[in-house]
Amino acid sequence: MRALVQRVAHARVTVAGRAVAAIERGLLVLVGATHDDGEAEAEWLARKVAGLRIFADAAGQMNRDLSAVGGRALVVPQFTLYGDARRGRRPEFLAAARPEQAEPLFVRFCEAMAAAGVAVERGVFGAHMEVLLLNDGPVTLLLESPPRALGDPVADTAPAGAA
């Protein structure tokens, strides 16, 4: 799975002219899945995003995570994160998971973020969305769940509570 994470002052998702989700200070997280992703990848990536220390502490250093600053996450499904435009001018999306696989992974990602103590708002899976944001910094990170051997669950690379 991939997540494009942006630290934002505020963000909002609109569908058909109606605001469906909005946050103030926090993270806008665009999430995409590929064919071999499963719940383990969704959970690993959610823990990674929830624990990112990309908010400033009193000294101005990026040492605080989302829950430490009382922020929220706005999670938006984004199959185009697996777009490939290396050839030609029209991207192909063959690496993106089909909706019947991707939607449950999107839901699992959101549930795992909430289980990590993050307040989560969601975009609408399969809808044409307008996303408005004010990027703070700007701080933007592209994260990807680690590759795994066939049949092996994704293991976290750091023990719980590690710096």
Steps between C-alpha positions, in 0.01 A plus 500: 500500500601857446413815690573856400499688829470877518516705818214748471362805677159386374349274234155423362345247262198594291285262294238641260526843662448368855776494764526140624808527725721773641782542749699781647866441597607149411584270212344456160575139406445378145497117505533249216524122484656258254415137418708321765398727789298365789390595849855466635623771260207728584562462873877549470460813289234644732729453803785661308291803404349537849847499655670742261676769697457787255353770725719757674587483867573809715847525341356494148627147427278236338464280809125477561248264346137561415354404835759710688373813324131407519475478123270297280546303179300538182547175306415499129500192272736565207550220244708734284790459746565183300486676164793443263581771246850385404387420147288732293295787632197313636561324833400138545363367826568128466683490833202645690283250685147450368230681701367180660847441651599863560189620682526254794871590530414870508245430776753286692761777472252751650403257778867437584569876514206539740627206708834683527316788666459727197170677428423411136281664237457324164461581137246300299627186327425500126366856493633794303632716781629854524772527764587840637801535727744747644831315516695593813873530440461361245559154641416216261619137531444198279487180706473142383446181695812282488515210256435161653576143418203304371285399795696701759314770693646848488706558811553842651860612460516659844374374836201677653600822670833525316620849415 
